[in-house]
Amino acid sequence: MANMNSALMALADPTRRAVFECVGQSPRSVGEIAGGLPVSRPAVSQHLKVLKDAGLVRDRADGARRIYFVDPKGLEPLREWLDRFWGDALEAYAREIEKQNQEKGGRS
């Protein structure tokens, strides 16, 4: 099961984020991912293992190769955290606008 901390830790590495974004565009094999990035297949496999352990990607067999794809359920904890952060920021912004409007109204 993914959690916000493991997702953030997994995505902290720029190369790992590039691997994740690549898989997010469409399901791909290790070879396809490595072909689009300046890293070796073994390095891509290591990055995918971290992403998989964090619950951000899953894989399925396709003959002798594995196809990796984003697991939407793995993104839920991160999305919930960001949504909460965004909601708090919007509420603070609305309070500040209301405060400024009240101050302007009192200066007539």
BAFI-3210 file (N, C-alpha, C; in Angstrom, 3 decimals, decimal comma, padded with zeros to 6 digits):
// residues 108
n [1|2|3|4|5|6|7|8|9|10|11|12|13|14|15|16|17|18|19|20|21|22|23|24|25|26|27|28|29|30|31|32|33|34|35|36|37|38|39|40|41|42|43|44|45|46|47|48|49|50|51|52|53|54|55|56|57|58|59|60|61|62|63|64|65|66|67|68|69|70|71|72|73|74|75|76|77|78|79|80|81|82|83|84|85|86|87|88|89|90|91|92|93|94|95|96|97|98|99|100|101|102|103|104|105|106|107|108]
n.u [000,854|000,570|001,921|001,914|004,484|006,276|005,743|006,527|009,249|010,110|009,679|011,442|013,904|015,344|015,795|014,238|011,744|011,566|011,437|009,011|007,264|007,547|006,428|003,936|002,949|002,446|001,980|004,988|007,893|010,971|013,104|012,007|011,631|014,277|015,339|014,461|015,684|018,693|019,915|020,922|019,495|019,603|019,691|017,226|015,558|016,122|015,137|012,445|011,815|011,927|009,842|007,749|007,782|006,971|004,396|003,595|003,794|002,819|003,188|002,885|002,949|004,195|004,687|008,061|008,810|008,283|005,673|005,314|003,224|001,431|000,066|-002,970|-004,133|-001,955|-001,261|-003,194|-002,814|-000,891|-002,181|-004,413|-003,121|-001,993|-004,356|-005,551|-003,672|-003,867|-006,548|-006,408|-004,731|-006,340|-008,472|-007,132|-006,396|-008,926|-009,818|-007,992|-008,600|-011,225|-010,706|-009,201|-011,175|-013,014|-011,445|-011,110|-013,737|-014,222|-012,799|-013,963]
n.v [-001,192|002,159|005,203|008,691|009,650|007,678|007,884|010,550|010,367|008,508|009,933|011,995|011,844|013,058|011,531|009,313|010,504|011,189|008,644|007,820|009,728|009,046|006,453|007,242|008,446|006,399|002,842|000,959|-001,001|-001,938|-001,625|000,141|002,405|002,948|003,512|006,063|007,660|008,945|006,704|003,451|000,165|-001,525|000,499|001,770|-000,350|-000,507|001,966|001,625|-000,417|000,922|002,760|000,960|-000,329|001,829|001,944|003,316|002,511|-000,303|-003,606|-005,814|-009,015|-009,532|-011,656|-012,406|-010,072|-007,319|-005,034|-001,773|000,431|003,323|003,296|004,279|004,133|004,250|006,862|008,157|008,769|010,824|012,669|013,280|014,552|016,782|017,971|018,688|020,530|022,448|023,196|024,363|026,525|027,979|028,668|030,326|032,386|033,346|034,303|036,385|038,116|038,791|040,138|042,331|043,545|044,289|046,133|048,122|048,901|050,143|052,497|054,714]
n.w [000,000|-000,856|000,472|001,361|002,102|001,125|-001,584|-002,119|-001,457|-003,363|-005,717|-005,470|-006,684|-009,641|-012,033|-011,536|-011,454|-014,144|-015,298|-014,183|-015,316|-017,996|-018,038|-017,295|-019,555|-021,354|-021,055|-020,730|-021,610|-019,907|-021,686|-023,595|-022,011|-021,201|-023,692|-024,212|-022,377|-020,823|-019,445|-018,295|-018,952|-016,622|-014,654|-015,070|-014,369|-011,623|-010,761|-011,396|-009,623|-007,152|-007,551|-007,849|-005,339|-003,836|-004,569|-006,801|-009,443|-011,438|-012,819|-015,638|-017,159|-020,432|-022,576|-022,561|-021,398|-019,086|-018,648|-017,664|-015,803|-014,638|-011,391|-010,461|-007,907|-006,246|-006,371|-004,948|-002,042|-002,180|-003,799|-002,192|-000,055|-001,388|-002,330|000,089|001,012|-001,006|-000,658|001,910|001,316|-000,472|001,215|003,049|001,329|000,569|003,066|003,447|001,304|002,008|004,395|003,430|001,837|003,820|005,207|003,247|002,942|005,390|005,297|004,097]
ca.u [000,000|001,343|001,609|002,411|005,922|007,005|005,572|007,397|010,645|010,372|009,677|012,431|015,023|014,942|015,745|013,079|010,568|011,524|010,939|007,586|006,546|007,566|005,421|002,646|002,489|001,878|002,672|006,212|008,862|012,225|013,860|011,395|011,913|015,710|015,598|014,121|016,379|020,138|020,280|020,969|018,355|019,653|019,331|015,773|014,955|016,244|014,187|011,099|011,623|011,605|008,492|006,809|007,728|006,221|003,010|003,286|003,658|002,604|003,650|002,194|003,753|003,893|005,697|009,252|009,086|007,321|005,180|005,072|002,212|001,130|-001,031|-003,710|-004,353|-000,732|-001,204|-004,248|-002,356|-000,217|-003,212|-005,193|-002,291|-001,923|-005,689|-005,742|-002,795|-004,467|-007,755|-005,978|-004,209|-007,478|-009,201|-006,332|-006,505|-010,275|-009,849|-007,211|-009,397|-012,326|-010,113|-008,882|-012,445|-013,566|-010,623|-011,436|-015,084|-014,177|-012,010|-014,734]
ca.v [000,000|003,397|006,306|009,947|009,769|006,810|008,458|011,726|009,912|007,869|010,940|013,031|011,697|013,562|010,461|008,478|011,254|011,059|007,288|007,833|010,507|008,241|005,398|007,919|008,759|005,144|001,672|000,676|-001,972|-001,340|-001,233|001,342|003,523|003,235|004,083|007,486|008,361|008,699|005,768|002,056|-000,690|-001,884|001,668|001,928|-001,408|-000,120|003,061|001,043|-001,165|001,900|003,263|-000,130|-000,481|002,977|001,795|004,282|001,803|-001,756|-004,222|-007,012|-009,809|-009,492|-012,592|-012,447|-008,765|-006,722|-003,727|-000,951|001,471|004,060|002,772|005,429|003,982|004,659|008,328|008,704|009,454|012,066|013,595|013,741|015,513|018,008|018,586|019,327|021,695|023,416|023,701|025,276|027,745|028,742|029,235|031,441|033,448|033,916|035,099|037,607|038,995|039,294|041,109|043,543|044,162|044,930|047,310|049,131|049,385|050,959|053,728|055,686]
ca.w [000,000|-000,977|001,358|000,845|002,297|000,199|-002,919|-002,221|-001,462|-004,656|-006,776|-005,173|-007,604|-010,970|-013,026|-011,220|-011,924|-015,609|-015,560|-013,823|-016,341|-019,217|-017,854|-017,217|-020,912|-021,852|-020,506|-021,487|-021,099|-019,440|-022,876|-024,174|-021,104|-021,299|-025,009|-024,225|-021,290|-020,834|-018,380|-018,740|-018,588|-015,193|-013,840|-015,197|-013,553|-010,216|-010,518|-011,424|-008,374|-006,105|-007,846|-007,578|-003,881|-003,316|-005,008|-007,857|-010,716|-011,413|-014,057|-016,095|-018,089|-021,862|-023,054|-021,711|-020,807|-018,163|-019,072|-016,468|-015,957|-013,405|-010,573|-009,938|-006,468|-005,580|-006,353|-004,083|-000,826|-002,563|-004,286|-001,033|000,676|-002,182|-002,331|001,386|001,020|-001,917|000,000|002,978|000,690|-001,006|002,352|003,566|000,342|000,685|004,306|003,232|000,420|002,826|005,324|002,654|001,448|005,008|005,496|002,252|003,241|006,601|005,082|003,309]
c.u [000,884|000,961|002,302|003,922|006,713|006,886|006,489|008,865|011,000|010,492|010,699|013,606|014,600|014,865|014,536|011,791|010,438|011,008|009,436|006,769|006,471|006,484|004,024|002,077|001,843|002,643|003,865|007,048|010,112|013,036|013,317|011,681|013,374|016,060|015,333|014,836|017,872|020,594|020,202|019,697|018,415|019,274|017,826|015,069|015,014|015,259|012,755|010,811|011,251|010,191|007,431|006,661|006,944|004,751|002,617|003,150|003,388|003,134|002,803|003,106|003,246|004,945|006,851|009,544|007,983|006,946|004,786|004,077|001,947|-000,046|-001,777|-003,957|-003,127|-000,589|-002,208|-003,732|-001,670|-001,230|-004,055|-004,419|-002,221|-003,264|-005,957|-004,910|-003,388|-005,726|-007,422|-005,488|-005,349|-008,293|-008,456|-006,415|-007,875|-010,398|-009,108|-007,972|-010,548|-011,832|-009,798|-010,145|-013,087|-012,781|-010,912|-012,787|-015,112|-013,456|-012,773|-014,658]
c.v [001,234|004,362|007,549|010,043|008,906|007,332|009,669|011,331|009,306|008,899|012,057|012,995|012,138|012,469|009,574|009,180|011,133|009,678|007,237|008,584|009,738|007,162|006,013|008,278|007,556|003,982|001,311|-000,392|-001,229|-000,839|000,026|002,564|003,932|003,882|005,573|008,303|008,051|007,821|004,352|001,314|-001,113|-000,714|001,911|000,884|-001,070|000,995|002,538|000,248|-000,216|002,440|002,203|-000,345|000,647|002,914|002,724|003,644|000,329|-002,298|-005,439|-007,720|-009,612|-010,359|-012,636|-011,094|-008,321|-005,358|-002,964|000,146|002,109|003,404|003,958|005,348|004,422|006,161|008,945|009,384|010,786|013,105|014,148|014,784|016,841|018,728|019,308|020,605|022,805|024,025|024,684|026,594|028,601|029,388|030,433|032,635|034,132|034,764|036,422|038,590|039,609|040,370|042,415|044,270|044,890|046,189|048,438|049,742|050,309|052,264|054,822|057,042]
c.w [000,000|000,131|000,834|000,963|001,321|-001,234|-003,113|-002,281|-002,820|-005,768|-006,563|-006,155|-009,006|-012,043|-012,796|-011,646|-013,439|-016,005|-015,300|-014,882|-017,657|-019,163|-017,782|-018,580|-021,574|-021,222|-021,390|-020,808|-020,629|-020,632|-023,520|-023,316|-021,244|-022,634|-025,075|-023,172|-021,347|-019,659|-018,930|-018,345|-017,129|-014,280|-013,885|-014,342|-012,072|-009,876|-010,498|-010,156|-007,243|-006,314|-007,541|-006,073|-003,226|-003,735|-006,135|-009,231|-010,447|-012,725|-014,381|-017,088|-019,509|-022,543|-022,064|-021,045|-019,876|-018,722|-017,811|-016,783|-014,599|-012,703|-009,961|-008,428|-005,673|-005,479|-005,387|-002,818|-001,117|-003,025|-003,137|-000,235|-000,077|-002,216|-001,019|001,477|000,163|-001,295|001,109|002,404|000,145|000,115|002,932|002,618|000,442|001,945|004,128|002,339|001,198|003,790|004,601|002,226|002,630|005,354|004,514|002,521|004,443|006,423|004,384|003,804]
res [m|a|n|m|n|s|a|l|m|a|l|a|d|p|t|r|r|a|v|f|e|c|v|g|q|s|p|r|s|v|g|e|i|a|g|g|l|p|v|s|r|p|a|v|s|q|h|l|k|v|l|k|d|a|g|l|v|r|d|r|a|d|g|a|r|r|i|y|f|v|d|p|k|g|l|e|p|l|r|e|w|l|d|r|f|w|g|d|a|l|e|a|y|a|r|e|i|e|k|q|n|q|e|k|g|g|r|s]
***
